[in-house]
Amino acid sequence: MKKYVLFDHDGVLVDTEGWYYKAGERALADVGFTLDKEQYIRDMSQGLATWAQARAAGIDEPTIDRQREVRNEYYQEYLRTEAIEIEGVVEALEELSKYVRMAIVTTARRADFAIIHENRQIRRFMDFVLVREDYELAKPHPEPYLTGLQRLGATKEATLVVEDSSRGLRSAVAAGIDCVIVHNDFTEGQDFSQASHRIETLIELKGVILDRVL
């Protein structure tokens, strides 16, 4: 039985992956560049940002820096106005909290995370949250999840990571932690061959934690 769970955030607890892409697409369209979604998803799986395609096309760094700020504004607009809930998440976390201690390890910026959780019930189930500003090297580097382990005072063997992307899976594997992949339409085509389990919804995680998965 696992005793600790480290959750990714975007695409696992809230449905934000598509809106982050949309914000970047919109920011680049403002300067006449069309962001290719399939390439974006491939880049994302490698830990690359929205701007990889733009750089490859010769867009200069000052323009990218300016549009990054524009992207952030667009993304926060979406976070405030679009429906980003994932059905059943709060109920699943409430059930899981009977069995494990939980925390969030996310690449989300602190400002974006705060907007997302202004009126949501997810944080009350978590011991702590690590956002992008809380560690130096981002996923797929193992540092985020190793930092989470340290904060929990947990062993790798007693811990489970829940992710929706191959980038996050690689981070967990590099940290030596079993990783469950929860289904997300946005990332479903990525390579999850190293995952310990695949689930459709978070409530299925209870079976994994209690070793009831056949």
CORCORQUI-V108176 format. One record per residue. SS is DSSP state (@ for helix, = for strand, . for the rest). PSI is psi in degrees with one decimal (* if undefined). OMEGA is omega in whole degrees, -180 to 180 (* if undefined). Layout:
[[SS,PSI,OMEGA] [SS,PSI,OMEGA]]
//
This chain:
[[.,135.4,175] [.,150.4,-179] [.,-14.9,-175] [=,144.5,176] [=,128.4,174] [=,115.8,-178] [=,132.1,157] [.,171.6,-172] [.,-68.0,-176] [=,122.0,-178] [.,-13.0,179] [.,-50.2,-178] [.,-25.5,176] [=,151.0,-174] [.,77.8,-173] [.,-11.9,-175] [@,-46.8,-178] [@,-34.6,-179] [@,-31.6,176] [@,-43.5,176] [@,-45.8,-177] [@,-38.5,179] [@,-42.1,177] [@,-41.3,177] [@,-44.1,-179] [@,-41.6,-179] [@,-39.0,179] [@,-32.5,176] [@,-29.9,179] [.,-24.0,179] [.,19.0,172] [.,16.7,-179] [.,134.7,179] [.,117.6,-179] [.,122.1,179] [.,121.1,-173] [@,-43.6,-178] [@,-40.2,177] [@,-37.5,177] [@,-45.1,-179] [@,-39.3,176] [@,-43.5,178] [@,-42.2,-179] [@,-38.4,-179] [@,-20.2,179] [.,3.5,-180] [.,13.5,179] [.,157.1,-175] [.,-178.5,178] [.,-26.2,-165] [.,0.0,-178] [@,-45.1,180] [@,-39.2,-179] [@,-42.9,178] [@,-43.4,-180] [@,-27.6,180] [.,-1.4,175] [.,10.5,177] [.,131.5,-172] [.,160.5,-175] [@,-39.5,177] [@,-37.9,178] [@,-42.7,178] [@,-43.5,179] [@,-42.2,180] [@,-44.5,-178] [@,-22.3,174] [@,-43.0,178] [@,-38.1,177] [@,-45.2,177] [@,-45.5,-180] [@,-38.7,178] [@,-43.4,178] [@,-43.6,-178] [@,-43.8,179] [@,-32.5,174] [@,-45.5,179] [@,-41.3,-179] [@,-33.0,-179] [@,-22.1,-170] [@,-18.8,-176] [.,156.4,178] [.,114.8,-176] [.,9.2,178] [=,147.7,170] [.,120.7,-175] [.,132.5,174] [.,-4.4,-176] [@,-49.5,-177] [@,-42.2,180] [@,-39.8,178] [@,-43.4,180] [@,-37.8,178] [@,-41.8,178] [@,-44.3,-178] [@,-30.8,-178] [.,-13.9,177] [.,-17.5,-171] [.,-28.4,-172] [.,158.8,166] [=,144.9,-172] [=,151.5,176] [=,165.6,179] [=,133.7,175] [=,105.5,-170] [.,153.1,171] [.,2.0,177] [.,144.8,174] [.,153.4,-178] [@,-41.2,-178] [@,-41.5,180] [@,-42.0,180] [@,-41.2,-179] [@,-40.2,178] [@,-45.8,-178] [@,-37.9,-171] [.,19.4,177] [.,-39.1,-175] [.,37.3,179] [.,162.4,-173] [.,7.5,-173] [.,-42.0,-172] [@,-26.0,-176] [@,-17.2,179] [@,-6.1,-171] [.,139.5,174] [.,-39.4,-180] [.,171.4,176] [=,132.5,170] [=,118.8,176] [.,179.4,-172] [@,-32.4,-178] [@,-7.0,-174] [@,-0.4,177] [.,162.0,-173] [.,-48.1,-173] [.,128.2,-175] [.,164.7,171] [.,139.0,17] [.,8.5,174] [.,147.5,-178] [.,-11.9,-174] [@,-45.1,-178] [@,-45.5,-178] [@,-31.0,174] [@,-36.4,176] [@,-39.9,177] [@,-43.8,177] [@,-45.6,-179] [@,-43.5,-180] [@,-37.6,179] [@,-22.3,-171] [.,35.6,-172] [.,157.4,172] [.,157.9,177] [.,-39.6,-176] [.,-29.4,-177] [.,3.1,-171] [=,149.8,177] [=,137.3,173] [=,142.6,175] [=,121.2,-175] [=,168.5,174] [.,0.3,-176] [.,154.4,177] [@,-29.3,176] [@,-46.6,178] [@,-38.6,177] [@,-44.9,179] [@,-36.3,177] [@,-45.6,-180] [@,-44.9,-180] [@,-42.0,179] [@,-28.2,177] [.,-6.7,178] [.,24.3,-176] [.,135.8,175] [=,141.7,-175] [=,129.5,174] [=,133.4,176] [=,124.4,175] [=,141.0,-174] [.,137.1,174] [.,124.1,-178] [@,-34.8,-174] [@,-32.2,-175] [@,9.2,-169] [.,-22.1,-179] [.,1.5,-177] [.,167.8,-176] [.,112.3,180] [.,27.9,-175] [.,-21.3,-179] [.,2.5,-179] [.,145.5,176] [.,-37.5,180] [=,158.2,172] [=,131.5,178] [=,159.2,180] [.,-38.4,-179] [.,161.1,-175] [@,-28.2,-178] [@,-23.9,177] [@,-15.4,-178] [@,-27.2,180] [@,-42.4,179] [@,-37.6,178] [@,-45.6,-178] [@,-40.9,-177] [.,8.6,179] [.,41.3,179] [.,12.9,179] [.,125.5,-179] [.,*,*]]
//
